[in-house]
Amino acid sequence: MPINILMPALSPTMEKGNLAKWLKREGDKVKPGDVIAEIETDKATMEVEAVDEGTLAKIMVPEGTADVPVNQVIAVLAGEGEDAKAAAAGAVSAPPQAKAPEAPKPAAAPKPEAKSEARTSAPQPTAQPQAPAKAESAGGNRVFASPLAKRLAKEAGVDIARVEGSGPHGRIIARDVEAAKSGKGLKAAGAAPAASAAPAAAPSMSDQQIRALFEDGSYEVVPHDGMRRTIAQRLTQSTQTIPHFYLTMDCNIGKLLEAREDINAAAPKDKDGKPAYKLSVNDFVIKALALALQRVPDANVSWTESGMLKHKHSDIGVAVAMPGGLITPIIRNAETKSLSIISSEMKDFAARARARKLKPAEYQGGTTAVSNLGMYGIKDFTAVINPPHATILAVGAGEERAIVRNGKIEAAHVMSVTLSCDHRAVDGALGAELIGAFKTLIENPVMMVV
């Protein structure tokens, strides 16, 4: 029988994606593991693989189509030994799985007049998290919950409309249902869903009001892409919901620059004379912050409403500029890695980030982040925390400045850094301890290898 290929969920919060390119054509043979299409999310372009064997009978969504909902039928596969033309003919009357998001019950079975019953198959990315789901409460208010959370709530007899959501934008996830079983995280009877309880944003000017301030023809409208919209949404949420405070220190990086020069000069070379690695100042910054978090473990945390997540490893996100926005690939377990490995990973991440080839697992999560604008000559700045992080380090340019040492004025290479902290998770003294540990390490790079 025909197999419906669905738009996959490539990240936990993905609701729509752009079908960038079909790599298989109608009539092509497909086997499990074949890459059949490229899907663009707001952050990356992902290759998706087939999970079933057969013939691609009908492409339902042409390449180049934007905003295709997760779980919508994008193609139909004729099973082994099945007539592809018959499967394609039957696919015309098969409604997309996600075209009726308002329905509170599962999608209806295929119409009686359909020639054959279709089963569905979602193409598999490297790691496919569950797609977000929506449910209706008894009062008609929309409740946002993952499919697993809905199932667990139903099995436990928990009214999902009364569960407090801790996922993105108040979405209810599995751990919320588990907490609700023990009577925790439940709203009072008749309470509104968590999403509606969020503080209202200050009213802003409409598009028409803004455009009215400028003369017609004096500007060009550049539509927002998915990445720009996501950045705007997340940073607005961060500044409105996270109480930021900032700590700034000046670091003398004279010893670091000398060590960097010596290490790069001693790097082994291949037969073409190309060095195996070339360390940057940012590589030292990543390593120093990773070790500082290990020295001050109470700052290596993430805030949740039910409790603090105290991380065992230092997973350092590093902001990388790319056309239309930025992305933060993560150096996992950075405290255990050598400077040369960190340097190699960052070069790979940066190249693939600009080509939008990063996988979600490579840029989601992390325990803190680094944003470095020193290469642009910026002396110092403050950065916005990227949830679920509790801190982010803003790094300015290293430059020669006059300092006083032993009562004498002399020149030194100084770099200003500013630590943004989530005051819910990191208090002032704790933040000061963390940035102090970073300063000690960055000013004495030999301590990074002890």
N, C-alpha and C positions, 0 to 999 in steps of 0.2 A: 504494500500500500504506500501511497505518497508520504513523504516526510517533510514537514514544514521546518524550514531553517529560520530561526528567530534572531532578531537583533539582540546581541549579547550585552550583558551588563559588565563593563570593563572595570568598574570601580564601585565601591559601596554606595556612592551618592549619585551615580550616573542615572539620568532619566531619559536622556536623548543623546543621539550621536549622529555624525555625518557619515554617510556611506561614500567614502572617497573613491574607491576603485574596486571593480570586480577583477579578480585574477583568473577566474574560470568563466567560460561562456556557456550558453545554453547548448546542451548536447555533449558537453565534456564529461568524461568519466571522473569520478571523485572517489577517493578512498580516505579512511581515517588518517588524520595528520596532515592532509593536503591543506596548504594555505589557499583559501578561496576568496578572501576579500580583505580590504584595508578599511578600518573604521577610525575616524577622527573623533577624539574627545576634545574637551577644552584644553588639555595639556599635552596630548601626544597622539601619534598615529600608531594604531595597533594592528598587527596581522592576526586574523582569526582563522582557526583551523576547523575542518570538517570532523565530525565524530562518527559519521555513518558512511557506508559505501553505497554507491549507486551512480545515477546519471543526473546531472543538473538539468531538470526538465523545464523550469520556468524561473526567470528572474523577476520578482515582484516589485522590487525597488531599484530603479536604475542608479548607476554610479553618479556621484555628484549631488545626490539628494541630501538636503540638510534636515536636521531636527527629526530624525526617525526615532519614534519612541522605543524604549527597551521592550522586548518581547513581541514586537510587531513582526509578522511574517515578511521576510525579505527575499526568500526564494523557496522553491519546491524541488525536492530531490526524489527521483523515481528509484525505488528500491531495486535490488538485484533481480533481474529477470522480469521486471515490470516494464510495460510500454511507456516510454517517456512522453509520447504525444498525448496519450490518455491521461497521464498524470498532470501534464500541463493544462489540458482542457478542464480538468476538474479543479485546478488551482484558481481558475478565473473566478469561480463562485465562492472560493474559500475566503472568508473575511479575515483581515489582519487581527492577530490575537489581542493587540493593545489599542484597538480603535475605539473601545467603549470603556474608558477608565471610570465613568460614573456608575457603572453597574456594581451593586453591592454583592452580587453573587458570581460564582465562576462563569467563564465563558460558556455559551450554549453549545450543545453538540451540533455537528454539521447538519444542514438541512436534509430532509429525507430524500429530496430529489438528486442530491449529490451522488455521483457515480461510485465513489469510494470514500472510505473514512480515512482521514489523514492523521498521522501522529506528528509530534513536533520534535525538533532537534535544534538546540541552540549551539552555534559554533563556539568552540572553546578557545579562549586566549590562554596564555601561560598560566594565569591564576584567575579564576572567575568568581568574584564575590557575589553574594546574593543581591538581587535587584531590590530597590526600595518598593514598598507596596503601600496602597492607600486603603483605608477601611472607613466605614460609616458607623458612627455611634448611634445609639437608639434615638437620640434627639435630632439626628440629621447633620450634626457637625462632623466635618471631616477629621479623621484620625490618621496620622501618618505612622505606619508600622512596617517592619520588615516581614516577609512571609514567614520566617521562622518564629518571630515573636507572636504573630497571629495564631500560628499552629499551637505553640506552647500555651498561650492564653486560653485557647479553646479547650485543650486537653486538661488544663488545671481548673477550668471553670472560672477564670478571672475575667472581669469586664474590662476589656482592653481600653475602653474609652476613659477609664478612671486611672490608668497607669501613667505615671510621669515619665516622659521620654528623655533620655540622656544622649541620644544620638545627634547627628547633624541636624540643626534647625528643629530640635525637639522631637525627632523621630524616635519611636519606640523600638527598642532592639531587645534581643534575647535576655540580656542581663537585667533589664528593667522588669520583665515579666517574672524572672526568678526572685527579684527583690519583692515584687508585689505579692508573691505566694506567702511570704512571711509577714505581710501586712505593712511593709515599707514601701515608700514611693507611690502611695495611692492618693489621688485627689479626693477631696470631700465630695459627697454625692451632689451631683448637679453642677460640679465645677466645669469650667470651660476647658477645652484641650490646651495642652502646654503651649502650642504654637500661638494661640490667641492671647496668652498671658504675657508674651514677650513685650518689653517696653516699646511703645510706639516711637518711630523715628520722627525727628522734627520735620515739619512740612517743608518741601523743597519746591523750587520753581518748576513748572511744567516745561516741556520742550517748546511749546508755542510761546510761553512767556520769555524764555531765554532767546529764542530766535528773533522775537520782536525787538530786542535790544540792538540788533545788528541790521545793517542795510542789506536788502536782498541782493544776491550776487557777490557779496563780500566774503563769503565763506563756502566751504565744501563740506557736505555731510558725509562722514566716513562711518558706516554702520559698525556697531560693536560686534566682535566675534565672540565665540564661547569663552575663550580664555580671558578676554577683557572683562566680560560680565562676571565670571567667577572670581577674578581678583577683586573687583569692586565689591561684590557681595561679601567675600570673606574678610576683607580689610575693614569694611563698614561694621560688620558684626564684631570684629576684634576690638575696634576702638569704642564701640558702644557697650560691650559686655565685659571687657577685661580692664580692670583698674591698673593702668600702667604707671610705673615710676621709673626714673632714669638715674644711673650712676656713671660718672665719667672719670677716667684716669688717663694720665699721660705715661707712656711706656718708653723707656730708653732702649732702642733696638740696635744699638751699636754692635754688641756682641752677636746678635742674631745675624746681622748683615755680614759680619766677618765669617761666622760659621757657615752661612749659606754659600758664600763665595768659595770657601775651602771645600765644602762637600761637593759642589757642582764641578769644581776643577778636578776632583778626584774620581768623578763618576766614570765607570768603565765605558769604553767605546766599542761600537761594532766595527765590522770590516770597512764600512764606509766613513768611519770617523764620527758617527753620530752617537752622542752620549746616551746612556741607558735611561737617565732621568735628568731633569733640570728643575730643582726646587724653587718655588716661589715663596714670598713672605706669607701668602695666604695659607700655604701648606703648614707652616709653623703655627699660624693662628689656630687652624683646625685642631692640630695635635695638642696645643697648649690648652685650649678650651676643653677638649675631651679629658685631659688629665686633671684639670681643675675641677671638673664635675665629679671625678672619682675622689678627689681630696675633700670635696664639700658635697657629699652624697645627698644631703637634705635639700639641695638646690636642683638635683637631677630628678625632677618630678613633673607630673602632669595633674592638673586639677580636674576632679569630677565631683559632682554633687554628693555622691555617696562616700567618697574617700579619696585620698591622695594616691596616685600611682607613683611609687618610688622605683625608678629604673635601675637595673643592675649595670647596664652598659651605657656608654656615651655614643649615641647615634646623632651625628652632627649634620644638619641640613646646611647646604651652601647655596645662597641665592645666585642664580645664573640668568643674566639678561638674554632675551631672545626676541625675535621680531614680534611685536604686539604685546609684550608682557615679560613675565619672568617665571621661573620655576625653581624649585628647591630640591635637587637630588640629595640623597642622604649617604654619607659615609658611615656605614654600620660598624659598631665596635671600634670606633676610631682610636680609643685608648690603647688598643692592642696592636695597632698597625704602625709600621715604620713610616717615616716621612716620605720615602721613595714610593711606597705603595699608595699612600694617600695622594701623592702627586699624580701617579699613574691613573688612579681611579677618577680623580677630578678631571683630568684631561679627557678621558673617555666619556664621562657624564656630560661635560660641557659640550662636546661635539655632538653627542646624540640628543641632548636637550634642544640644541638649536635646530636640529633636523626633525624634532618632535618624534623621536624614536624611543624615548624612555618608557619603561613599563610602570604601571601604577605602583608596584611594590618598591620601585626605586626612588619615588618621590613622596610617598605617603607615610605619615608617622614621623619618627624622629623624636629626640628629647630636647633639642635646642637648635639654634641656627646661627649662621654667620652671614652678615651682609657687608660686603667690602666695596667701598667707593673710592678707595685710596688711589686707584689707577686713573681716576678722573680729576685728581688734585683736590678732592674734598677734604677739608681739615677735620671736621667732626660733624656728626648728625645723629638723629635718633631713628630707630627702626620700629615698625609695628610688629607686635608678636603674632606669630602664625600658629593658631591652635592646632594640636593640643600642647604645644610647647609652653613652658612657663617663663622662658627667657629668650632673648635674641641679642647678639653682640654686633654692634655697628662699628666698623673699622674705618678709620680715616687714613690719610696719606702720611707716610713716614717722611719727615723733612728735617733739615738742619734748623735747630732753634738754640737760642742762648739760654743756658741754665747756670745755676749757681752751685758750685761744688767746692767744699772746704773754703768758703768765703770768697771764691774767685769765679768770675764769669767766664764760661767756656762754651764752645759749640758742641752739640750732641745731636744724634739722629733720634727724633722723638715721634712717636705715633700715638694719637689720641683714640681711645676706644670708649664706647658708651654701651652699657648693659641696660636693656629694657627688661623690666621684671613685672610679672603678674603678681600683684600684691595679695591676691587670695592665697597663693601658693608659696611665695618667696617674700619674706619680710625684709625691711631695710638692712638690718645687720647681716642677715644671711646673704643678701645680694652683694653687700660690701665684702663679705668674706670670699665669695666666689670670684668677683672681679680682682680682689687682692691676690688670690691664688693664681689667677691667669697672669697678672702682672709679674709675679715672681718667676713663673715659668718662661714667659716670653722674653724677659730681660736676661735670663740665664738658661739659654737653650740646651746646655749640656745636661741639665736636670731632666730633660725630656727622654733621655736615653738611659737613665739610671733605673 
